[in-house]
């Protein structure tokens, strides 16, 4: 009953005319961000973040989260019509979405994608509503050792989320090193600034995100000489209704993918890993396995439902534990701190109107997103038919303006450009960027929790096994670390033997 009362109070905040207009505006901006390769949700939210500094925190988070939902939908549009994933989490949608569109079924593919995404998003919101207070109450039992164990578990989880574990580990270590730049919060010493006054306050996280996700991606795009050759799609409500009538046939895939998405969102797997995992499971268990890659609807349902349910669920650990479940959630967590809010269990007690205003807005904003994306597909798909010589420089200008507006300093522009080069190098060498961003956000918190734990225990590492809770989390983290680094080695050795 408490959840229902909190939710009703949240709807009183979310359903005001002001907030509904913010949702619509945020969704439209998000769709635009999603359809423009090189921007993406993390960078779009970053660019919008400086505009929220003078807003009420509830209004600000509603605007940013609505942009997030819109960007996810926009990424699906480009994946299906142009074979260009606007979001990393939309890559799996291209496998069957684009072939289906090329077969003359673009409207059906889009309708299937958006209905699946809407179902996954709403299911994710329901999960967040039901377990938010339970996770917050559970988190109140946490002290410095428990928080360090959670952060360690977060880092180790990325080692088994796909890709090379050694490259993921390297990305995490680079992020942790960058997080130490500036003044030490415990001793007050200045570290790794090399005499630069600009770096005393640390590296601007927002400028880094602009460079990594915006400029870096665009540099890769320019090098590859990307050409936009899209397919046209005329949407009608009749097509949407026909797709809705076929959805029960995909019920098993829809529910399974939503469960995977919610789990990967709450844990640090994130939407990208969830979409690939769900696509793989759908193909593995499908009776029409041979159709995958040729325009199979289940190949659209699975990644879309998982992507959006994970995107919604990723906000829960960010709010309750201060552990972002995705790159965009990490950017939003940075926003919370700028607004003077501290993510964690006390946020539910001290600012319940903020937390439940956000959760309530998720219900409304995702419905608004589905309606708006269906209505604006022709408009936004036409943007990508503009010459890349026009779109590319426009994205660069937006990124640099966004970096400058963070604090009005040219140093942030230089940081964004430097991280743009770093992002380009990471992309070319196939190093994941999300772990680097995660480590930059959590680096200070992890270091503080570790040092506080050492002070409490007089330097004894046994504090991380002092009770059942912290011992369980630490053990799980170490098992994931072992599996990520050692398990892959045994798997590779076993494959030639099996052959």
C-alpha positions as CSV (number, residue, x, y, z in Angstrom):
1,X,0.0,0.0,0.0
2,X,2.9,2.3,0.7
3,X,4.0,2.0,-2.9
4,X,0.5,2.9,-4.1
5,X,0.4,6.0,-1.9
6,X,3.8,7.1,-3.0
7,X,2.9,6.5,-6.6
8,X,-0.3,8.5,-6.3
9,X,1.6,11.4,-4.9
10,X,4.1,11.0,-7.7
11,X,1.4,11.2,-10.3
12,X,0.2,14.5,-8.7
13,X,3.7,15.9,-9.6
14,X,4.0,14.2,-13.0
15,X,0.6,14.9,-14.5
16,X,0.8,18.7,-14.2
17,X,0.6,20.5,-17.6
18,X,4.2,21.8,-17.1
19,X,5.6,18.3,-16.7
20,X,3.6,16.7,-19.5
21,X,4.9,19.4,-21.8
22,X,8.4,18.7,-20.6
23,X,7.9,15.0,-21.3
24,X,6.7,15.7,-24.9
25,X,9.6,18.1,-25.5
26,X,12.1,15.7,-24.0
27,X,10.9,12.8,-26.1
28,X,11.0,14.8,-29.3
29,X,14.6,15.9,-28.5
30,X,15.4,12.3,-27.6
31,X,14.1,11.0,-30.9
32,X,16.2,13.6,-32.8
33,X,19.3,12.6,-30.7
34,X,18.6,8.9,-31.4
35,X,18.3,9.3,-35.2
36,X,21.5,11.2,-35.5
37,X,24.5,8.8,-35.4
38,X,27.3,10.1,-33.2
39,X,25.1,11.6,-30.5
40,X,23.2,9.0,-28.6
41,X,21.4,9.1,-25.3
42,X,24.4,9.6,-23.0
43,X,25.7,12.6,-25.1
44,X,22.2,14.0,-25.6
45,X,21.4,14.0,-21.9
46,X,24.9,15.5,-21.3
47,X,24.2,18.3,-23.7
48,X,20.8,19.1,-22.1
49,X,22.1,18.8,-18.5
50,X,23.5,22.4,-18.3
51,X,20.0,23.7,-19.1
52,X,18.5,22.0,-16.1
53,X,20.8,23.7,-13.5
54,X,18.2,26.4,-12.8
55,X,15.2,24.0,-12.9
56,X,13.5,22.2,-10.0
57,X,15.1,18.7,-9.7
58,X,11.8,16.9,-10.3
59,X,11.3,18.8,-13.6
60,X,14.9,18.4,-14.5
61,X,14.9,14.6,-14.1
62,X,11.6,14.3,-15.9
63,X,13.1,16.2,-18.9
64,X,16.3,14.2,-19.0
65,X,14.6,10.8,-18.5
66,X,12.1,11.6,-21.3
67,X,14.9,12.4,-23.6
68,X,16.4,9.1,-22.7
69,X,13.2,7.2,-23.7
70,X,13.0,9.2,-26.9
71,X,16.6,8.4,-27.8
72,X,16.0,4.7,-27.4
73,X,13.1,4.8,-29.7
74,X,15.0,7.0,-32.2
75,X,17.8,4.5,-32.3
76,X,15.4,1.8,-33.3
77,X,14.1,3.9,-36.2
78,X,17.5,4.3,-37.8
79,X,18.4,0.7,-37.2
80,X,15.3,-0.5,-39.2
81,X,15.2,2.2,-42.0
82,X,18.9,2.8,-42.5
83,X,20.8,-0.1,-41.0
84,X,22.5,2.5,-38.8
85,X,22.1,2.0,-35.1
86,X,21.5,5.4,-33.5
87,X,22.2,3.8,-30.1
88,X,24.7,1.0,-29.3
89,X,21.8,-0.9,-27.7
90,X,20.0,-0.8,-31.1
91,X,22.7,-2.7,-33.0
92,X,20.9,-6.1,-32.5
93,X,17.7,-4.6,-34.0
94,X,19.5,-4.1,-37.3
95,X,20.0,-7.9,-37.7
96,X,16.4,-8.5,-38.7
97,X,14.8,-5.0,-38.7
98,X,16.7,-3.8,-41.8
99,X,16.2,-7.0,-43.8
100,X,12.5,-6.9,-42.9
101,X,12.3,-3.3,-44.1
102,X,14.1,-4.1,-47.4
103,X,11.5,-6.8,-48.0
104,X,8.9,-4.1,-48.2
105,X,7.7,-4.5,-44.6
106,X,9.2,-1.4,-43.0
107,X,6.0,-0.1,-41.4
108,X,5.4,-3.6,-39.8
109,X,8.9,-3.7,-38.6
110,X,8.7,-0.3,-37.0
111,X,5.3,-1.0,-35.4
112,X,6.6,-4.3,-34.0
113,X,9.7,-2.6,-32.6
114,X,7.8,0.2,-30.9
115,X,5.1,-2.0,-29.4
116,X,7.7,-4.4,-28.1
117,X,9.7,-1.5,-26.7
118,X,6.6,0.0,-25.1
119,X,5.8,-3.3,-23.4
120,X,9.4,-3.7,-22.2
121,X,9.5,-0.1,-20.9
122,X,6.2,-0.4,-19.0
123,X,7.2,-3.8,-17.5
124,X,10.4,-2.2,-16.3
125,X,8.5,0.7,-14.7
126,X,6.3,-1.8,-12.9
127,X,9.3,-3.7,-11.6
128,X,10.9,-0.4,-10.4
129,X,7.6,0.6,-8.7
130,X,7.3,-2.8,-6.8
131,X,10.8,-3.2,-5.6
132,X,12.1,0.4,-5.2
133,X,11.3,0.7,-1.5
134,X,12.6,-2.8,-0.8
135,X,15.9,-2.1,-2.4
136,X,16.1,1.3,-0.6
137,X,15.4,-0.3,2.8
138,X,17.9,-3.1,2.1
139,X,20.5,-0.5,1.1
140,X,20.1,1.2,4.5
141,X,22.0,-1.7,6.0
142,X,25.1,-0.7,4.0
143,X,28.2,0.8,5.5
144,X,31.6,1.6,3.8
145,X,32.6,-2.1,3.4
146,X,29.2,-3.0,1.8
147,X,29.4,0.0,-0.6
148,X,32.9,-0.9,-1.6
149,X,31.8,-4.5,-2.2
150,X,28.9,-3.3,-4.4
151,X,31.2,-1.0,-6.4
152,X,33.6,-3.9,-6.8
153,X,30.8,-6.2,-8.0
154,X,29.7,-3.5,-10.4
155,X,33.2,-3.3,-12.0
156,X,33.6,-7.1,-12.1
157,X,30.2,-7.5,-13.7
158,X,31.4,-5.7,-16.7
159,X,34.1,-8.4,-17.2
160,X,31.4,-11.0,-18.1
161,X,29.0,-8.7,-20.0
162,X,30.6,-9.6,-23.4
163,X,33.7,-8.6,-25.3
164,X,37.3,-9.0,-24.3
165,X,37.6,-9.1,-20.5
166,X,41.2,-7.8,-20.7
167,X,40.1,-4.8,-22.8
168,X,37.2,-4.2,-20.4
169,X,39.7,-4.3,-17.5
170,X,42.0,-1.9,-19.2
171,X,39.1,0.5,-19.9
172,X,38.1,0.3,-16.2
173,X,41.6,1.0,-15.1
174,X,41.9,4.1,-17.4
175,X,38.7,5.4,-15.9
176,X,39.9,4.8,-12.3
177,X,43.1,6.7,-13.1
178,X,41.2,9.6,-14.6
179,X,38.9,9.7,-11.5
180,X,41.9,10.3,-9.2
181,X,42.9,13.6,-11.0
182,X,42.5,16.6,-8.8
183,X,42.1,17.1,-5.1
184,X,42.0,14.0,-2.9
185,X,38.8,14.2,-0.9
186,X,40.3,12.5,2.2
187,X,43.8,14.0,2.5
188,X,43.3,17.2,0.5
189,X,46.4,16.5,-1.6
190,X,46.6,17.5,-5.3
191,X,47.1,14.5,-7.6
192,X,48.0,14.1,-11.3
193,X,47.4,17.7,-12.2
194,X,51.0,18.2,-13.5
195,X,50.9,21.8,-12.3
196,X,47.6,22.7,-14.1
197,X,45.2,24.8,-12.1
198,X,42.4,23.7,-14.4
199,X,42.7,20.1,-13.2
200,X,42.6,20.9,-9.5
201,X,38.9,20.3,-9.4
202,X,39.3,17.1,-11.5
203,X,38.4,16.3,-15.1
204,X,34.9,17.5,-16.1
205,X,32.9,14.3,-16.4
206,X,30.3,16.0,-18.7
207,X,33.0,17.3,-21.0
208,X,34.6,13.8,-21.1
209,X,31.2,12.2,-22.0
210,X,30.7,14.8,-24.8
211,X,34.0,13.9,-26.3
212,X,33.8,10.1,-25.9
213,X,30.2,9.6,-27.1
214,X,29.9,12.6,-29.5
215,X,33.1,13.6,-31.1
216,X,34.8,10.2,-30.9
217,X,31.9,8.4,-32.6
218,X,31.7,11.1,-35.3
219,X,35.5,10.8,-36.1
220,X,34.9,7.1,-36.7
221,X,31.9,7.9,-38.9
222,X,33.9,10.4,-41.0
223,X,36.7,8.0,-41.5
224,X,34.4,5.2,-42.7
225,X,32.7,7.6,-45.1
226,X,29.2,6.7,-43.9
227,X,26.5,7.2,-46.5
228,X,22.9,7.4,-45.5
229,X,20.8,5.3,-47.9
230,X,17.5,4.9,-46.0
231,X,14.2,3.3,-46.8
232,X,10.9,5.2,-46.7
233,X,8.1,4.2,-44.4
234,X,4.5,5.4,-44.3
235,X,3.0,4.6,-41.0
236,X,-0.7,4.3,-40.3
237,X,-2.7,3.3,-37.3
238,X,-4.0,0.3,-39.3
239,X,-0.5,-1.1,-39.6
240,X,0.0,-0.5,-35.8
241,X,-3.3,-2.4,-35.1
242,X,-2.3,-5.3,-37.4
243,X,1.1,-5.6,-35.6
244,X,-0.6,-5.4,-32.2
245,X,-2.9,-8.4,-33.2
246,X,0.3,-10.4,-34.0
247,X,2.0,-9.7,-30.7
248,X,0.5,-12.6,-28.8
249,X,2.3,-14.9,-31.2
250,X,5.6,-13.5,-29.8
251,X,4.5,-13.6,-26.2
252,X,7.2,-16.0,-25.0
253,X,10.0,-14.0,-26.7
254,X,8.5,-10.8,-25.3
255,X,8.3,-11.9,-21.7
256,X,11.6,-13.7,-21.7
257,X,13.4,-10.7,-23.2
258,X,11.7,-8.3,-20.7
259,X,12.9,-10.4,-17.8
260,X,16.4,-10.4,-19.2
261,X,16.3,-6.7,-19.7
262,X,15.0,-5.9,-16.2
263,X,17.7,-8.1,-14.7
264,X,20.5,-6.6,-16.8
265,X,19.3,-3.1,-16.0
266,X,19.2,-3.7,-12.2
267,X,22.6,-5.3,-12.4
268,X,25.3,-3.4,-14.3
269,X,24.9,-5.2,-17.6
270,X,23.0,-2.4,-19.2
271,X,20.7,-2.2,-22.3
272,X,23.4,-3.1,-24.9
273,X,24.3,-6.4,-23.3
274,X,20.6,-7.1,-22.6
275,X,19.6,-6.6,-26.3
276,X,22.4,-8.9,-27.6
277,X,21.7,-11.5,-24.9
278,X,17.9,-11.5,-25.7
279,X,18.5,-11.7,-29.4
280,X,20.8,-14.7,-28.9
281,X,18.2,-16.5,-26.6
282,X,15.4,-15.8,-29.1
283,X,17.4,-17.3,-31.9
284,X,18.5,-20.3,-29.8
285,X,15.0,-21.3,-28.7
286,X,13.1,-20.3,-31.9
287,X,11.5,-22.9,-34.2
288,X,12.2,-20.4,-37.1
289,X,15.9,-20.2,-36.3
290,X,16.8,-20.3,-40.0
291,X,14.8,-17.0,-40.6
292,X,16.9,-15.0,-38.2
293,X,18.9,-12.4,-40.1
294,X,16.4,-12.4,-43.0
295,X,13.6,-10.4,-41.4
296,X,12.2,-12.5,-38.5
297,X,9.8,-10.5,-36.3
298,X,11.1,-12.3,-33.1
299,X,14.6,-10.9,-34.0
300,X,13.0,-7.4,-33.6
301,X,10.8,-8.2,-30.5
302,X,13.7,-9.6,-28.5
303,X,16.3,-6.8,-28.6
304,X,13.7,-4.0,-28.4
305,X,11.9,-5.4,-25.3
306,X,15.2,-6.1,-23.6
307,X,16.7,-2.7,-24.5
308,X,13.8,-0.6,-23.1
309,X,13.2,-2.7,-20.0
310,X,16.9,-2.5,-19.2
311,X,17.0,1.2,-19.9
312,X,14.2,1.8,-17.4
313,X,15.4,-0.6,-14.8
314,X,18.9,0.9,-14.9
315,X,17.7,4.0,-13.1
316,X,16.8,1.9,-10.0
317,X,20.3,1.0,-8.8
318,X,21.4,4.6,-9.6
319,X,18.7,6.0,-7.3
320,X,18.8,3.4,-4.5
321,X,22.5,2.4,-4.4
322,X,24.3,5.2,-6.3
323,X,25.4,2.6,-8.8
324,X,24.4,3.5,-12.4
325,X,23.2,0.5,-14.5
326,X,24.0,2.2,-17.8
327,X,26.1,5.0,-19.3
328,X,23.1,7.3,-19.5
329,X,22.2,6.5,-15.9
330,X,25.8,7.5,-15.0
331,X,25.3,10.8,-16.7
332,X,22.0,11.3,-14.8
333,X,23.7,10.4,-11.5
334,X,26.2,13.2,-12.2
335,X,23.2,15.5,-12.7
336,X,21.7,14.5,-9.3
337,X,25.0,15.5,-7.6
338,X,25.1,18.8,-9.4
339,X,21.5,19.5,-8.2
340,X,22.6,18.8,-4.6
341,X,21.0,15.3,-4.4
342,X,23.0,12.3,-3.2
343,X,22.0,9.0,-4.8
344,X,21.4,6.3,-2.3
345,X,18.9,4.9,0.1
346,X,18.5,8.2,2.0
347,X,17.2,9.8,-1.2
348,X,14.0,7.8,-0.8
349,X,13.6,9.1,2.7
350,X,14.7,12.7,2.3
351,X,13.3,13.4,-1.2
352,X,10.4,11.0,-1.8
353,X,8.6,13.5,-4.1
354,X,11.7,13.5,-6.4
355,X,12.0,9.7,-6.5
356,X,8.3,8.9,-7.0
357,X,7.8,11.9,-9.3
358,X,10.4,10.3,-11.5
359,X,8.9,6.8,-11.3
360,X,5.4,8.1,-12.0
361,X,6.6,10.2,-15.0
362,X,8.0,7.0,-16.5
363,X,4.5,5.6,-17.0
364,X,3.3,8.7,-18.8
365,X,6.5,9.5,-20.7
366,X,6.8,6.0,-22.2
367,X,3.2,6.2,-23.5
368,X,3.9,9.7,-24.9
369,X,7.1,8.3,-26.5
370,X,5.3,5.5,-28.3
371,X,2.6,7.9,-29.7
372,X,5.1,10.6,-30.7
373,X,7.6,8.2,-32.4
374,X,4.8,6.6,-34.5
375,X,3.6,10.1,-35.5
376,X,7.0,11.5,-36.4
377,X,8.8,8.7,-38.2
378,X,8.5,10.3,-41.6
379,X,9.9,13.6,-40.3
380,X,12.8,12.3,-38.4
381,X,13.8,9.7,-41.0
382,X,14.0,12.5,-43.6
383,X,16.8,14.1,-41.5
384,X,19.2,11.4,-42.4
385,X,18.6,12.0,-46.1
386,X,20.5,15.3,-45.6
387,X,24.1,15.2,-46.8
388,X,26.5,14.0,-44.1
389,X,28.6,17.1,-45.0
390,X,25.8,19.1,-43.4
391,X,24.8,16.8,-40.5
392,X,28.4,16.0,-39.4
393,X,29.6,19.6,-38.7
394,X,26.3,20.4,-37.0
395,X,26.9,17.6,-34.5
396,X,30.4,18.8,-33.9
397,X,29.1,22.4,-33.2
398,X,26.4,21.0,-30.8
399,X,29.0,19.0,-28.9
400,X,31.5,21.9,-28.5
401,X,28.7,24.3,-27.4
402,X,27.5,21.7,-24.9
403,X,31.1,21.3,-23.5
404,X,31.5,25.1,-23.2
405,X,28.2,25.6,-21.5
406,X,29.1,23.2,-18.7
407,X,31.0,25.8,-16.8
408,X,31.7,28.5,-19.4
409,X,35.4,27.6,-19.7
410,X,37.4,26.9,-22.8
411,X,39.3,24.2,-20.8
412,X,36.2,22.0,-21.0
413,X,36.2,22.3,-24.8
414,X,39.8,21.2,-24.9
415,X,38.9,18.3,-22.6
416,X,36.0,17.3,-24.8
417,X,38.3,17.4,-27.9
418,X,41.0,15.3,-26.1
419,X,38.4,12.7,-25.0
420,X,37.1,12.7,-28.6
421,X,40.5,11.5,-29.7
422,X,40.5,9.0,-26.9
423,X,37.0,7.8,-27.9
424,X,38.2,7.4,-31.5
425,X,41.2,5.4,-30.4
426,X,39.0,3.2,-28.2
427,X,36.6,2.6,-31.1
428,X,39.3,1.7,-33.5
429,X,41.0,-0.7,-31.1
430,X,37.6,-2.1,-30.1
431,X,37.9,-1.1,-26.4
432,X,34.6,-0.6,-24.6
433,X,33.8,3.0,-23.5
434,X,31.0,2.3,-21.0
435,X,33.4,0.8,-18.4
436,X,35.6,3.9,-18.6
437,X,32.6,6.2,-18.0
438,X,31.5,4.0,-15.1
439,X,34.9,4.1,-13.5
440,X,35.1,7.9,-13.8
441,X,31.7,8.2,-12.0
442,X,32.4,5.6,-9.3
443,X,36.1,6.0,-8.9
444,X,36.0,8.6,-6.1
445,X,33.2,6.8,-4.3
446,X,35.0,3.4,-4.5
447,X,38.3,4.9,-3.2
448,X,36.5,6.7,-0.3
449,X,34.6,3.5,0.6
450,X,37.8,1.5,0.6
451,X,39.8,3.9,2.7
452,X,36.9,4.4,5.2
453,X,36.7,0.6,5.5
454,X,40.4,0.4,6.1
455,X,40.2,3.0,8.8
456,X,37.3,1.1,10.5
457,X,39.3,-2.1,10.5
458,X,42.8,-0.8,11.2
459,X,43.9,-2.0,7.7
460,X,42.5,-5.5,7.9
461,X,41.0,-6.8,4.6
462,X,38.9,-9.2,6.6
463,X,36.4,-6.3,7.0
464,X,35.1,-7.3,3.5
465,X,34.0,-10.7,5.0
466,X,33.0,-9.5,8.4
467,X,29.3,-10.3,8.0
468,X,27.0,-12.3,5.7
469,X,25.9,-9.4,3.6
470,X,29.4,-8.0,2.7
471,X,30.9,-11.4,2.5
472,X,28.3,-12.5,-0.1
473,X,28.7,-9.5,-2.2
474,X,32.5,-9.6,-2.1
475,X,32.5,-13.4,-2.9
476,X,30.2,-12.8,-5.9
477,X,32.5,-10.0,-7.1
478,X,35.6,-12.2,-6.9
479,X,33.8,-15.1,-8.6
480,X,32.8,-12.8,-11.5
481,X,36.4,-11.5,-11.6
482,X,37.7,-15.1,-11.8
483,X,35.2,-16.1,-14.4
484,X,35.8,-13.0,-16.5
485,X,39.6,-13.3,-16.6
486,X,40.2,-17.1,-16.0
487,X,37.0,-18.7,-17.3
488,X,37.4,-17.3,-20.8
489,X,40.9,-18.7,-21.0
490,X,39.7,-22.2,-20.2
491,X,36.8,-21.8,-22.6
492,X,39.2,-20.9,-25.5
493,X,41.4,-23.9,-24.7
494,X,38.5,-26.2,-24.6
495,X,37.2,-25.1,-28.1
496,X,40.2,-26.5,-30.1
497,X,40.1,-29.7,-28.1
498,X,36.4,-30.1,-28.8
499,X,37.1,-29.6,-32.5
